Amino acid sequence: MRKLCAFLLVLLGPVVLAQKTVTLQDCESQFLKNNLFLLASQYNIDASKALTIQAKIWDNPSLTAELNAYNPERNQYFDIGKQGQKAFGIEQLIYLGGKKRNEIKLAQTNEQLAELQFNDLLRTLKLQLRKSFFTVYYNKKSLETTDNQLAHIEDLINSYSVQVQKGNIPLRDLVRLQSLYLNFKNERMEVVNENIEEQANLKLLLNSAENVTPEVSKEEFNKYLVTIPFDLKLFQDDAIANRPDYLAKQKDIEANEINVKWQKALAFPDITVGANYDQRSGAFNREANLTLGIPLLLWNKNKGNIKYAKTILEQSKVEKQNFDLQLQTEITSAWNKWDESRKNYVVIKPTVNSDFEAVYNGILTNFQKRNISLLEFTDFMESYNQASIQVNELKKKVVLSGEELNSTINKDLF
């Protein structure tokens, strides 16, 4: 017997240890530390910072040297001494037209864009985390109710099986209980399958191999039931100030404006300034010269790139206008979903109390005492199971729609 217990502990131990009860705050804390999507996206910010550093650096100067290979007058190879010939030169490219300034501004703007994209990813993943967290919690509550009923029905089926064999109860009563049991099993399987998917999402988001058992207090749920008046202007102002994707649209326009200026600046010719020393081949011995070079704007005036940059700028402005309309629609839709879910739950809330459980226990007891018929009992069990599941579904919809509204405005309204 001891060996059997030890074997069961070894077998079941990993399953038990693979479960942990956590609050939403615990989940979000682990998410911020371990999520691989966030860690990978952080590298985009670092890469953008590196490009800003590079944009600030000027081109290296160019050094040239000219050394005599063969002097035919003296029949001497590499005649580079005092009587020989050598020349040295150095050149530096000087940017004109604000090229370097605009290049740096563009790199800095792209760096800010990378940060906004990171924050928007954080917003999206945070919503996904919360949705999975609350879905698993309320599905678990539904499963607890169904499992409790299944246990009672299973006991009844075992008892009825014995009585059917003795001829005390007709077979149809046993079949009806078995049919009710199978219906509950099928409904349970749908919830279990959904929870498997949501648990997989949580594991991925938390970068963890453990199953999460969410814990939600009554106070945490009740905050989603507060009455919030619909104020589109206020909500839109909050979203404009807080949503990273909206700010990214504005920053994208700014980056494209800078790019237009940069492309125009590239049309200006740059000057190459240099100095050289020539020992003997110039007009004078030991000649020192200043050199200047500038390209002639005959064919390439960067017109194509300028036009392209202007087109992209206009495109980004139109996308921003479309996003403004989209934002209004998202806010209105999210608020309506939450408000409708809240109203639906508030309507049924007075009937959802401890008496509901007491009625269930009373029906079960009366059926066991043969005070009610099997038909009445099975009808009640089906109604009770559906009602319990629907209550949890309503709660889940209130919370999930509330979180969608939070994410749409990117502000915790609850």
Helices and strands as residue ranges (DSSP letters): H 2-17, E 19-22, H 24-34, H 36-55, E 62-67, E 70-71, E 76-77, E 86-94, H 99-166, H 171-206, E 211-214, H 218-222, G 223-225, H 232-242, H 244-266, E 271-278, E 287-293, H 303-348, G 349-351, H 354-368, H 374-409
